[in-house]
Amino acid sequence: MSKTTAAPVRTEALTVALGASTVLRRVDLSVADGEAVALLGPNGSGKSTLVKSLVGIVPIARGRAFLHGHDVTTERRRIDWGRIGYVPQRVTAAAGVPATALEVVCSGLLDGRRLRVGRAGRARALDALEQVGLAERARESVQVFSGGQQQRVLIARALVREPDLLVLDEPLAGIDRTSKEALARTVADLRARGTTVLVVLHEPGELGPLIDRCVVLRHGRVIHDGALPRPAAGHDLPGHEHEHAHEGATPAVHHAPELAVEWRTQMEGRP
Ligand SMILES: Nc1ncnc2c1ncn2[C@@H]1O[C@H](COP(=O)(O)OP(=O)(O)OP(=O)(O)O)[C@@H](O)[C@H]1O
């Protein structure tokens, strides 16, 4: 796999407006080769919009974004999309189509020039299903799969191209514990192979131990870029009241590992 030295992901003062509102405000983000970075923040803080702007689903109003050193707006054709796997938020692998898990994963190898995959392609698809722990169910219809299993099939579809950058949008949302653990194993394997991972999460959960760095968004701005914030003392104790006067405070970008972002409180005071 040929690699350039440019960072897999970089944004400079990235600003995105959707409808009448500015959803991302001057976001600077950089993900180095082989790094696993989590994008965290409360509902509506702009996490999905950030990854969508990277893959070209939403337009950039101001600032720039680069994938492997190429500007996603002006140099789209120079980007090697085969090196990039993207798994969007909350889609099912079934969508009424009676396809097997193997067929769904094989579809990740198709493009405008190729409408069927050969034996080698099917072997790669089986290998990708193996990576997400579903090889033994390759020939079953995805319609009978749980939400978490479908999510893993979609991740396998992104992995079948052997990307060196994988972008996952909320892969843990609404999936069963077995699938969360399987996903954590998949990400651990990817990390061991040097794959760069950018993952949108509500909270670190099973992926926490695998994350090198986290970037926390709030109201479309980066309020933290560094180590995973630890819950402040007592926050994880039963009975702790999550009521603090944080609203209105001017957010600052923190870099210290021991930073005092009170994890749950930053998540909009979610209990
Ligand atoms: N197509 C759109 N038109 C107008 N506003 C939009 C559009 N898509 C998203 N938004 C708004 O942009 C903001 C950021 O949305 P986004 O989905 O990026 O947030 P998020 O941090 O990923 O949230 P969640 O954790 O709930 O998925 C929200 O206020 C949302 O309502």
The ligand as an ORCA input file, in Angstrom:
! r2SCAN-3c Opt
* xyz 0 1
  N     -29.064     19.149      6.402
  C     -29.113     19.950      7.459
  N     -29.726     21.160      7.384
  C     -29.761     21.994      8.446
  N     -29.206     21.707      9.640
  C     -28.617     20.517      9.780
  C     -28.531     19.566      8.705
  N     -27.849     18.488      9.137
  C     -27.537     18.737     10.433
  N     -27.988     19.943     10.810
  C     -27.809     20.571     12.126
  O     -26.432     20.693     12.366
  C     -26.142     20.497     13.753
  C     -25.058     19.455     13.905
  O     -25.589     18.198     13.494
  P     -24.682     16.891     13.538
  O     -25.513     15.763     13.027
  O     -23.389     17.163     12.872
  O     -24.412     16.754     15.106
  P     -23.814     15.548     15.917
  O     -22.823     16.143     16.866
  O     -23.306     14.491     15.009
  O     -25.096     15.063     16.717
  P     -25.605     13.600     17.116
  O     -24.700     13.171     18.228
  O     -26.996     13.846     17.582
  O     -25.520     12.728     15.913
  C     -27.468     20.131     14.406
  O     -27.983     21.273     15.025
  C     -28.324     19.699     13.246
  O     -29.680     19.965     13.501
*
